[in-house]
Amino acid sequence: MPEHGRLSDRIDVGLDTTPAVTGQTGLSRYTEELWRELERREDVQVHAFALGRGAVRSFDHPVRRVNIPLRVLRPAWRYLGWPRAETFVGSVQVVHSLALTAVPSRLPRVATVHDVLPLIHPELYPPGTEDAQRRELTSAAQADVIVATCESTADEIARVAPFPRERIVVAPLGVTGLPPADGRAAPEAPYLLAVGAMTPRKGYDVLAKAVTRVGPSCPRMLVAGPDYWRADETRRAIAEADRYGKFELLGPVDDGSLASLYSGASAVCFASRAEGFGLPCLEAMAAGAPLIASDLPPVREVVGSAAELVPPEDPDALAEAIARLLAEEERRRTLVERGRERASAFTWRRTAEDTVRAYRTALGR
């Protein structure tokens, strides 16, 4: 018998790999990693298609490119329910949409929804994001099964969609091994590290207040991530709170540089106000960096007991956690060991396994 089941049980899946083509940051990585793992399975035959006019990229696996702008397709899907996925991918058993807007189909459908944060915290997103996600969620809710990346997000989807909770399958993300640093040395130690976009949702203003409360002996704080909504305002808030000039804003960094940053950090600080999963937490644990993170339900699911958890929006608690971790080498070692063990359970193979369970659930309906 093949490793993942009998060939007679093989599922033909129409996989919408549009995010890998259009390069939608985290969505792109999720799409490529899941796609790769599904291709390795003997119980799945992947028929990949990608829509829109994204940059031409080469992939390890065949994909049918449909060069029609998404701005044309989305209104047609919304008002006409056409063109359907069958038009692009031919004869399959189930269609899985990984893009934000699910492609209509008369076949059993699965749609991935990573979070519903713009509906819960609209103040943390650009104007119009809430309405856009409401439309996208309405589209996804027409699927037979929704895939979520954690239990707490699944609960939120069922609450705001509404969508039956029993038809939401949780498939946690895997952690992608960052490439070797190619000889690039980590910055001079000691330093703390924060990773994420420059935007109010990431809580950098709270982190700056906490670093100031730790005092002048606190190591410098390096921040790696691209600008996003209200980036200038966030930088001003950091500058106002950063009394001792500890913050260094690195902007976006490549994966090799990020690997170096994680490997040399005295601690990684994740002060986010809201998250759908918390991928930097998983990356930090996998890289062997001690982690301090906001005590949010999705983050709790990811880190378990492998991090110092503090209430979001609480600079005093965050400062106390930073100072304590810097002073206690044994605690740092414990968190590193727990983190590596915890992160080892988050594999893309597991993500694919859970996703195939969603396919079988959809076919069973």
C-alpha positions as CSV (number, residue, x, y, z in Angstrom):
1,M,0.0,0.0,0.0
2,P,1.4,3.5,-0.8
3,E,2.4,5.6,2.1
4,H,-0.7,7.9,2.1
5,G,-3.4,5.4,1.0
6,R,-4.5,3.3,-2.0
7,L,-4.2,4.7,-5.5
8,S,-7.9,3.9,-5.9
9,D,-8.6,6.4,-3.2
10,R,-6.7,9.2,-5.0
11,I,-8.4,12.6,-5.1
12,D,-8.1,14.8,-8.2
13,V,-7.9,18.3,-6.8
14,G,-8.1,21.6,-8.7
15,L,-5.7,23.8,-6.7
16,D,-6.0,27.6,-7.1
17,T,-2.3,28.6,-6.7
18,T,-2.9,32.2,-7.6
19,P,-1.2,33.6,-4.5
20,A,2.1,31.9,-5.5
21,V,2.0,33.8,-8.8
22,T,0.8,37.2,-7.6
23,G,3.3,37.0,-4.7
24,Q,0.9,37.9,-1.8
25,T,3.6,37.6,0.9
26,G,2.7,35.0,3.5
27,L,-0.1,33.7,1.3
28,S,2.5,32.9,-1.3
29,R,4.7,30.9,1.0
30,Y,1.7,29.0,2.3
31,T,0.6,28.2,-1.2
32,E,3.9,27.0,-2.4
33,E,4.6,24.8,0.6
34,L,1.2,23.2,0.6
35,W,1.4,22.7,-3.1
36,R,4.8,21.0,-2.8
37,E,3.6,18.6,-0.1
38,L,0.4,17.7,-1.9
39,E,2.4,16.9,-5.0
40,R,4.4,14.4,-3.0
41,R,1.4,12.5,-1.9
42,E,0.2,9.4,-3.7
43,D,-3.5,9.8,-2.6
44,V,-3.7,13.3,-4.3
45,Q,-3.4,14.3,-8.0
46,V,-2.9,18.1,-8.1
47,H,-4.2,20.1,-11.1
48,A,-2.9,23.5,-10.4
49,F,-4.1,26.7,-11.9
50,A,-3.3,30.4,-11.3
51,L,-5.3,33.4,-12.3
52,G,-4.4,37.1,-12.9
53,R,-1.4,38.9,-14.3
54,G,1.2,38.4,-11.7
55,A,4.9,38.2,-12.5
56,V,5.9,35.2,-14.6
57,R,7.6,32.7,-12.2
58,S,8.8,29.2,-12.7
59,F,7.7,26.5,-10.3
60,D,8.8,22.9,-9.6
61,H,5.3,21.6,-10.6
62,P,3.1,22.2,-13.7
63,V,0.5,25.0,-13.4
64,R,-2.0,26.3,-15.9
65,R,-1.7,30.1,-16.1
66,V,-4.9,32.1,-17.0
67,N,-3.8,35.6,-17.9
68,I,-7.1,37.4,-17.1
69,P,-6.9,40.3,-14.6
70,L,-8.4,39.6,-11.2
71,R,-10.2,42.9,-11.3
72,V,-12.2,41.5,-14.2
73,L,-12.8,38.1,-12.7
74,R,-13.9,39.0,-9.2
75,P,-17.0,41.1,-10.3
76,A,-17.9,38.4,-12.8
77,W,-17.7,35.8,-10.0
78,R,-19.7,38.0,-7.6
79,Y,-22.6,38.8,-9.9
80,L,-22.6,36.0,-12.5
81,G,-21.0,33.1,-10.7
82,W,-18.9,32.6,-13.8
83,P,-16.3,31.6,-15.0
84,R,-16.2,28.5,-12.8
85,A,-13.1,26.7,-11.7
86,E,-14.0,23.9,-14.2
87,T,-13.3,26.3,-17.0
88,F,-9.7,26.6,-15.9
89,V,-8.9,23.2,-14.5
90,G,-11.1,20.7,-16.3
91,S,-12.3,17.4,-14.7
92,V,-11.5,17.2,-11.0
93,Q,-13.3,16.0,-7.9
94,V,-12.8,18.9,-5.6
95,V,-11.6,22.5,-5.9
96,H,-9.5,24.2,-3.3
97,S,-9.2,28.0,-3.3
98,L,-6.1,29.4,-1.6
99,A,-6.7,33.0,-2.8
100,L,-8.7,35.5,-0.8
101,T,-11.7,35.2,-3.2
102,A,-12.9,31.7,-3.8
103,V,-13.4,30.6,-7.4
104,P,-17.1,29.5,-8.0
105,S,-17.7,25.9,-8.9
106,R,-20.4,23.3,-9.1
107,L,-18.0,20.8,-7.7
108,P,-17.3,20.2,-4.0
109,R,-15.3,23.1,-2.7
110,V,-12.7,23.8,0.0
111,A,-11.6,27.4,0.8
112,T,-8.7,28.4,3.1
113,V,-9.4,31.4,5.4
114,H,-6.4,32.5,7.4
115,D,-8.1,35.0,9.7
116,V,-11.0,37.4,10.0
117,L,-9.1,40.1,11.9
118,P,-10.4,43.0,9.7
119,L,-13.9,42.2,10.8
120,I,-12.9,41.9,14.5
121,H,-10.4,44.7,14.6
122,P,-11.2,47.0,11.7
123,E,-9.3,49.9,13.4
124,L,-6.1,48.0,12.8
125,Y,-6.5,47.9,9.0
126,P,-6.8,50.4,6.1
127,P,-10.2,51.8,5.3
128,G,-12.1,49.4,3.1
129,T,-10.4,46.3,4.3
130,E,-13.4,45.3,6.5
131,D,-15.8,45.5,3.5
132,A,-13.4,43.6,1.2
133,Q,-12.9,40.8,3.7
134,R,-16.7,40.6,4.3
135,R,-17.1,40.0,0.5
136,E,-14.3,37.4,0.5
137,L,-15.7,35.6,3.5
138,T,-19.1,35.5,1.9
139,S,-17.5,33.9,-1.1
140,A,-15.6,31.4,1.0
141,A,-18.7,30.5,3.0
142,Q,-20.3,29.1,-0.1
143,A,-17.7,26.3,0.1
144,D,-18.5,22.9,1.5
145,V,-15.5,23.0,3.9
146,I,-13.3,25.9,5.2
147,V,-9.7,25.3,6.2
148,A,-8.4,27.4,9.1
149,T,-4.9,27.6,10.5
150,C,-5.8,27.3,14.2
151,E,-8.7,26.5,16.4
152,S,-9.3,30.0,17.7
153,T,-9.5,31.4,14.1
154,A,-11.9,28.5,13.2
155,D,-14.2,29.6,16.2
156,E,-14.1,33.2,15.0
157,I,-15.0,32.2,11.4
158,A,-18.0,30.3,12.7
159,R,-19.0,33.3,14.7
160,V,-18.8,36.0,12.1
161,A,-19.5,34.2,8.8
162,P,-21.6,32.4,10.1
163,F,-20.4,29.0,9.0
164,P,-21.0,25.6,10.7
165,R,-18.1,25.0,13.0
166,E,-18.2,21.2,12.2
167,R,-17.4,22.0,8.6
168,I,-14.2,23.9,9.5
169,V,-11.1,21.8,9.4
170,V,-8.0,23.1,11.2
171,A,-4.7,22.7,9.3
172,P,-1.9,24.5,11.2
173,L,0.9,26.0,9.1
174,G,4.3,24.5,8.9
175,V,7.6,26.2,9.6
176,T,9.8,26.7,6.6
177,G,13.5,26.3,7.4
178,L,15.2,29.5,6.6
179,P,18.2,29.2,4.3
180,P,21.7,29.3,5.7
181,A,23.0,32.9,6.2
182,D,25.7,32.4,3.5
183,G,28.5,33.5,5.8
184,R,26.6,36.6,7.0
185,A,27.3,37.0,10.7
186,A,24.5,38.0,13.0
187,P,24.7,41.6,14.3
188,E,26.9,42.2,17.3
189,A,25.3,40.8,20.4
190,P,23.5,41.4,22.6
191,Y,20.3,42.5,20.9
192,L,16.6,41.9,21.0
193,L,14.6,41.2,17.8
194,A,11.1,41.9,16.6
195,V,9.8,40.7,13.2
196,G,6.7,42.0,11.4
197,A,5.3,44.8,9.3
198,M,5.6,48.4,10.5
199,T,2.0,49.0,11.4
200,P,0.0,49.7,14.6
201,R,-1.3,46.1,14.8
202,K,2.2,44.8,15.6
203,G,2.4,46.8,18.9
204,Y,5.8,48.4,18.3
205,D,4.7,51.5,20.3
206,V,4.0,49.2,23.3
207,L,7.3,47.5,22.8
208,A,9.2,50.8,22.7
209,K,7.6,51.8,26.0
210,A,8.6,48.4,27.5
211,V,12.2,48.8,26.4
212,T,12.4,52.3,27.9
213,R,11.0,50.9,31.2
214,V,13.7,48.2,31.2
215,G,16.2,51.1,31.3
216,P,19.4,52.2,29.7
217,S,21.0,48.7,30.2
218,C,18.5,47.1,27.9
219,P,20.1,45.7,24.7
220,R,19.2,47.4,21.4
221,M,16.0,46.4,19.7
222,L,16.3,45.4,16.0
223,V,13.0,45.5,14.0
224,A,12.8,43.6,10.7
225,G,9.8,44.1,8.5
226,P,8.3,46.1,5.6
227,D,6.2,49.2,5.9
228,Y,2.5,48.8,5.9
229,W,-0.5,50.9,6.8
230,R,0.3,53.9,9.1
231,A,4.0,53.0,9.1
232,D,5.1,56.7,9.5
233,E,2.8,57.1,12.5
234,T,4.2,53.9,14.0
235,R,7.7,55.1,13.6
236,R,6.8,58.4,15.3
237,A,5.3,56.5,18.2
238,I,8.4,54.5,18.6
239,A,10.6,57.6,18.5
240,E,8.5,59.3,21.1
241,A,8.7,56.3,23.5
242,D,12.3,55.2,22.8
243,R,14.0,57.4,25.4
244,Y,17.4,55.7,25.2
245,G,17.6,55.3,21.4
246,K,17.5,51.5,21.5
247,F,15.4,50.9,18.4
248,E,17.0,50.2,15.0
249,L,14.5,49.7,12.1
250,L,16.0,47.4,9.5
251,G,13.1,47.4,7.1
252,P,12.5,44.3,5.0
253,V,15.2,41.6,5.1
254,D,15.8,38.5,3.0
255,D,15.5,35.0,4.5
256,G,19.2,34.6,4.9
257,S,19.5,37.8,6.9
258,L,16.4,36.8,9.0
259,A,18.1,33.5,9.8
260,S,21.1,35.4,11.1
261,L,19.0,37.7,13.1
262,Y,17.0,34.9,14.8
263,S,20.2,32.9,15.6
264,G,21.9,35.8,17.4
265,A,19.0,37.3,19.3
266,S,19.0,37.3,23.1
267,A,15.2,37.2,22.8
268,V,12.5,37.7,20.2
269,C,9.7,40.0,21.3
270,F,6.3,39.7,19.6
271,A,4.0,42.5,21.0
272,S,1.2,42.2,18.5
273,R,-2.3,43.4,19.3
274,A,-4.1,40.8,17.1
275,E,-3.0,37.8,15.1
276,G,-4.5,35.0,13.1
277,F,-1.6,32.6,13.7
278,G,1.7,34.3,14.6
279,L,4.2,32.9,12.2
280,P,7.2,34.8,13.5
281,C,6.7,33.0,16.9
282,L,7.0,29.7,15.1
283,E,10.1,30.8,13.2
284,A,11.7,32.1,16.4
285,M,11.2,28.8,18.2
286,A,12.4,26.8,15.3
287,A,15.6,29.0,15.1
288,G,16.3,28.5,18.8
289,A,15.5,32.0,20.0
290,P,13.9,32.6,23.4
291,L,10.5,34.1,22.8
292,I,8.3,36.7,24.6
293,A,4.9,37.1,23.0
294,S,1.4,38.7,23.4
295,D,-1.0,36.3,25.1
296,L,-3.5,36.0,22.3
297,P,-5.5,32.8,21.6
298,P,-3.8,32.0,18.3
299,V,-0.3,32.7,19.7
300,R,-1.1,30.5,22.7
301,E,-2.0,27.6,20.4
302,V,1.3,27.9,18.5
303,V,3.7,28.4,21.4
304,G,2.2,26.4,24.3
305,S,4.6,26.7,27.2
306,A,7.5,27.5,25.0
307,A,7.3,31.3,25.5
308,E,6.9,34.0,28.0
309,L,3.3,35.2,27.4
310,V,2.3,38.7,28.5
311,P,-1.0,40.6,28.1
312,P,-1.1,42.7,24.9
313,E,-1.1,46.5,25.4
314,D,0.7,46.1,28.7
315,P,4.2,47.7,28.5
316,D,4.9,47.1,32.2
317,A,4.3,43.4,31.9
318,L,6.3,43.2,28.7
319,A,9.2,45.1,30.4
320,E,9.2,42.8,33.3
321,A,9.3,39.8,31.0
322,I,12.2,41.2,29.0
323,A,14.2,42.1,32.2
324,R,13.6,38.7,33.7
325,L,14.5,36.7,30.6
326,L,17.7,38.8,30.1
327,A,18.7,38.1,33.8
328,E,17.9,34.4,33.8
329,E,20.1,32.3,31.5
330,E,18.6,29.0,32.7
331,R,15.1,30.3,31.8
332,R,16.4,31.3,28.3
333,R,17.9,27.8,27.8
334,T,14.6,26.2,28.9
335,L,12.6,28.2,26.4
336,V,15.0,27.4,23.6
337,E,14.7,23.7,24.3
338,R,10.9,23.9,24.6
339,G,10.6,26.1,21.5
340,R,12.6,23.8,19.3
341,E,10.6,20.8,20.4
342,R,7.3,22.6,19.9
343,A,8.2,23.9,16.5
344,S,9.2,20.4,15.3
345,A,5.5,19.4,15.4
346,F,4.6,22.2,12.9
347,T,5.4,20.6,9.5
348,W,4.0,21.3,6.1
349,R,3.5,17.5,5.7
350,R,1.1,17.7,8.6
351,T,-0.6,20.7,7.0
352,A,-1.1,18.7,3.8
353,E,-2.4,15.7,5.8
354,D,-5.0,17.9,7.5
355,T,-5.9,19.5,4.2
356,V,-6.6,16.2,2.6
357,R,-8.9,15.4,5.5
358,A,-10.8,18.6,4.4
359,Y,-11.0,17.3,0.8
360,R,-12.5,14.0,2.0
361,T,-15.0,15.8,4.2
362,A,-16.1,18.0,1.2
363,L,-16.4,14.9,-1.0
364,G,-18.4,13.2,1.8
365,R,-20.9,16.0,1.7
